[in-house]
Amino acid sequence: MSDICDNFYNVTMTGRICYIFMCIEKYLVTLYPNRNWKPVAKRMWQWTSHRYWTESWDIYSEAVPEFILEFNSFDETNEWSYDGKLKKEDYDEIVKCFSGITKGNEEDEICKVLMIPIDFGNIFEGSSIFYAEPYVQELIKDIERILSKHNIPLPEKSKLKPFIYDRGKKRRIDEKEDGWGEVCNTEYLSIILN
C-alpha cells in the first residue's frame, strides 16, 4: 500500500488533488493557526464534487490571493476577475483570511502554495492523464518541499486508499483505463472543515 501511494502510480487524479489539499491545509493551520481557514477549505474541497473541473477551478479561484487581491476593491475584483458573480460577503471573508499575510504577490510563499491547485487544473485543460501525470507529480513534489522546509509532517498517504485503482485494467470492454477517479464528496479528509 505505501509503495503505491508513495509514487502515486495507482492513485487517481481525484486522490492526487485531495493529497494536495491535505498538504495545503497542513501548511495553513501550522503556519497561521489563528486564522479561520474554513472559507479557503470550503472552496478547495468542493473540487471533487464536480464532473467538470473547470467549474471547480472557477470556485476555487476565489481562494487564491493572486486573483482575489488583484484589484483594490470588491467592485473591481468582481467585475474584472469574476464577471459579476462574486458575492460581497465571500469577498470579505476571503480577503480577511489573507489580511496581514499577503497582498497577492505571486512571489509570496502562501500565494505559491494556493496556486498549486490552479496549476493542477491548467495542466489538464485539453490534455490526457498520461501527458499530465509527470507535471502533477512535480506539483506534489513542490508542495511536499514547502512542507518539509517548515518541518511540517506530510499528510497520511494511507488516507488515499479509496482513490487507488488497478492501473492497466479496463472497467468494461468498451471503456479506456480510468485514472481520473469518481465525482465524490471528499470533505471528510479535511482537517479544517471537520
Rosetta blueprint (number, residue, H / E / L):
1 M L
2 S H
3 D H
4 I H
5 C H
6 D H
7 N H
8 F L
9 Y L
10 N L
11 V E
12 T L
13 M H
14 T H
15 G H
16 R H
17 I H
18 C H
19 Y H
20 I H
21 F H
22 M H
23 C H
24 I H
25 E H
26 K H
27 Y H
28 L H
29 V H
30 T H
31 L H
32 Y L
33 P L
34 N L
35 R L
36 N L
37 W L
38 K H
39 P H
40 V H
41 A H
42 K H
43 R H
44 M H
45 W H
46 Q H
47 W H
48 T H
49 S H
50 H L
51 R L
52 Y L
53 W H
54 T H
55 E H
56 S H
57 W H
58 D H
59 I H
60 Y H
61 S H
62 E H
63 A H
64 V L
65 P H
66 E H
67 F H
68 I H
69 L L
70 E L
71 F L
72 N L
73 S L
74 F H
75 D H
76 E H
77 T H
78 N H
79 E H
80 W H
81 S H
82 Y H
83 D L
84 G L
85 K L
86 L L
87 K L
88 K H
89 E H
90 D H
91 Y H
92 D H
93 E H
94 I H
95 V H
96 K H
97 C H
98 F H
99 S L
100 G L
101 I L
102 T L
103 K L
104 G L
105 N L
106 E L
107 E L
108 D L
109 E H
110 I H
111 C H
112 K H
113 V H
114 L H
115 M H
116 I H
117 P H
118 I H
119 D H
120 F H
121 G H
122 N H
123 I H
124 F H
125 E L
126 G L
127 S L
128 S L
129 I H
130 F H
131 Y H
132 A H
133 E H
134 P H
135 Y H
136 V H
137 Q H
138 E H
139 L H
140 I H
141 K H
142 D H
143 I H
144 E H
145 R H
146 I H
147 L H
148 S H
149 K H
150 H L
151 N L
152 I L
153 P L
154 L L
155 P L
156 E L
157 K H
158 S H
159 K H
160 L H
161 K H
162 P H
163 F H
164 I E
165 Y L
166 D L
167 R L
168 G L
169 K L
170 K L
171 R L
172 R L
173 I L
174 D L
175 E L
176 K L
177 E L
178 D L
179 G L
180 W L
181 G L
182 E L
183 V L
184 C L
185 N L
186 T L
187 E H
188 Y H
189 L H
190 S L
191 I L
192 I L
193 L L
194 N L
